[in-house]
Amino acid sequence: MSSEDLSAPDVAIATPAADKSLAEVAAALRDSHASGQSVSIAGAGTKATWGGPARPTDVVLSTAGLSGVVEYAPGDLVVTVRAGTPLADLQGELAEHNHWLALDPPEAAATVGGIVATAASGPHRLRFGTPRDQLIGITVALADGTVAKSGGKVVKNVAGYDLGKLFTGSFGTLGVIVQATFKLQPRPPARRVVTVEAPEPGAAAKAIAGSTVAPVAAEWDGSRVHVLLQAAATAIEGMAMQLAAALGTTEIGERLPAAFGSRPWAPGEIALKVTHRLSALDAVVAGVRHTLPGARFSAHVGSGVIWCGWRAPKAADVGAVIGELRALAASYDGTVVVVDAPAAVKTEVDAWGPVAAVDMMHRVKDQFDPDHRLNPGRFVDGI
Amino acid sequence: MTTPPLPNLAADFARVLGDDCVITERAALRTYECDGLTAYRCIPGLVVLPETTAQVSYVVRRCHELGVPFVARGSGTGLSGGALPMETGVLIVMSRMTKVFSVDIDDERAVVQPGVVNLELTRRAAPYGYFYAPDPSSQQVCSIGGNVAENSGGAHCLKYGFTAHHVTGLEVVLPDGTVERLGGHAPDAPGYDLVGAFIGSEGTLGIATEVTVRLTRAPESVRTLLAAFPTMDEAGAAVSAIIASGIVPAAIEMMDALSIEAAEAAVACGYPPGAGAVLIVELDGPAEQVETDGTAVERHCRDAGAFELRLAVDDVERAQVWRGRKSAFAAVGRISPDYIVQDGVVPRTALPAVLRDIDALSRETGIRVANVFHAGDGNLHPLVLFDESRGETERAESVSGRILELCLEHGGSITGEHGVGHDKKKQMTRMFTAEDLDVMQLLRCAFDPESLCNPGKVFPTPRLCGERPGRRQGVHPLQEAGVADVF
């Protein structure tokens, strides 16, 4: 294992080498278990500041060495990949067989493990869902170095508990994801992008939901809704015309805008994820606009997820504003997560907000990481 | 304790829930002695039929206080003994909880009690052009609560996924009687995905008392093709060609000669005579796409050696095509006095090899095996035929077990949709290491530390809560030596 000191004197960074990666991760965790050290887990670091304010840890365990495809069976549409593999690299390999892993969070360089650990999603969730829905098997290393798997490498399998779903979105607080197996999707040959002007996205969302052309992705960027269709070349034109008619637009193109699916925030801004019941899209957008003047948006139309970027005025009482938003979202069965924010905001505002069944979550945490040494502070209710 | 707890509980439950919600007479208890897997039977100590969440919570809380185990049961259609009762325990039958609270088309959600029958959801949603996607073969009788426990799939899960992909929220009674809400109408509830962890836990983490499901827009067009092949090999080649071409059918089902014979005898489904295998390929989606894919599927079938293709042009013809397939399990009763329904999974590409191995096994043992399966996702349902009166039971069980081992040898699973339940817990150690099972137990211990909630299911030798896993120390020796990877 390679170790080097970071600027903080007593922080070691453990980066396992690829060839012995799994054993080294387990060994590093056993070592930190033996000495009672806290451990933070790092992928590419694209979402390192997401979630609650991370407390400093004794050790940083990098998954950078856990890289590469373990097994890819194109005929089975299944791939097993090490957690530190950048998603973009994996997609490149899969593209050779005209396949892809149907996940498209926009953070460039993000690793497969990091995407699973944060349940990061993009516009294609409309058709394919989120990381939990693609994952069919997972291998994890617990805080004490125990290595275990659940699921498998077949697309249909109900043997044993589905730890993959439990670990997806757990922000590294239950263990280190070391390897994951996903089902894959074929890439249809033709695509069209239907675009409609939409100061409010609700009408477009309703038209998309009611249509039977089965779009694969849809995104509102704050002023326009872009809908992606993919199909056989012989079918695509008719589908695009049908959808355009339903949306009341004539704008049909073949390319997605460069910013399609990008997060609507810049460094230093408050980044929010707002969820809601589907029918409440316009009501929630109106409420956010009222509460956060000047906020920028992107929304996974048809999925119930809105992302917002907001630069808080100096005098703003951010805690009160977030509380107001949470009350608004709750009235539509939704929640508000402060995904990212300047450190000062994070110490003042609970990033995750009130969480249902939080006692149960503490009990799960206590079982998997009884000494609370993994990614302390990153997750709900201080977990 | 000087008095056995069950009689006291019976009186208590009768007082709180009402006399008609409690069953104590042995003859009536016998109704519940098994689920769809009738090989395992046990007369429950006590049966309760709650109608509200509060009643379920009360029953569970009292059981928890007294250390009495309890098992939840839906419609009892499960095929792994997952709802097998306990002589010393309470069976909580959910079939009276049949309220549909809401069908919110604009939210694409419905909220129901767990006793609601699967097909009822699609019946309620259909007038609005929506349906509930998971469609287990028993969908006319099986309950949503049972589907949640088993993470049920069905013929169309190849395209649409399983129960876990279509449930967004649960109200559950935890094993100590506490009521919790997990998820809801909105997606991505903050915190651990306890909805995802709960679904498919086979009733061992608690009892779902309310279920919020996603409703799916009905496709514009559906096209169902029946293709007859001389042998299974050609049919298998057609499946591979269809998948390799990038088409995602809603369903691909395969039946072999023996199961066709049985279905003919039972329902006269009229499949092409002389077929060694038939494929049912169903496509759905936008009309133009279905048209294009349909032409391609027909070409792949012909190229692979299909000698007859039939296209169902309307719902009546579609039902006729599916009739043979859907009747297949029951139909083998016509050609064999006894049979075992097996449920295993292999990677799609291993199907031809596994089918040849099953055939060889059948010849070697003289035990006939009829193959009916979801070919698109590699989920086999071999029907092992035998005659108990001729002393074939043991041989049939051995063939059935050997088929599961074949699945594992090819990197598959011991169950694709029927669950582990009571039936397959011993085989769990063939699929998972002791560490894997110990770590799964951590989840169990978080939810049910006293192990009162459907105990003795899924896991072969549950670790006591409080023991730490990993005493066998970290990485498996074979992994460490570089001999084997984790999968």
Interface residues (C-beta under 8 A of the other chain):
Chain A: L22 A23 A26 A27 R30 V70 E71 A73 P74 G75 D76 L77 V78 T80 N98 A119 S121 G129 T130 R132 D133 G137 T139 V140 L142 D144 G145 T146 V147 A148 K149 S150 G152 K153 V154 V155 K156 N157 V158 A159 G160 Y161 D162 L163 K165 L166 T168 G169 S170 L174 V178 Q179 T181 Q185 P186 R187 P188 P189 K206 A209 G210 S211 T212 V213 A214 A231 A232 T234 A235 I236 G238 M239 Q242 K273 T275 H276 R277 L278 S279 S303 G304 V305 Y332 D333 G334 T335 V337 W352 G353 V355 A356 A357 V358 M360 M361 R363 V364 D366 Q367 F368 P370 F379 V380
Chain B: D104 D106 D107 E108 R109 G129 E150 N151 G153 C157 G161 F162 A164 H165 L174 E180 R181 L182 G184 H185 A186 P187 D188 A189 P190 G191 Y192 D193 L194 G196 A197 I199 G200 S201 R217 A218 P219 E220 S240 I243 A244 G246 I247 V248 G285 P286 E288 Q289 E291 T292 D293 V345 V346 P347 R348 T349 H374 D377 G378 N379 G411 G412 S413 I414 T415 G416 E417 H418 G419 V420 K424 M428 M431 F432 T433 E435 D436 L437 D438 V439 M440 L442 L443 R444 C445 A446 F447 V458 R468 P469 G470 Q473 G474 V475 H476 Q479 E480 D485 V486 F487
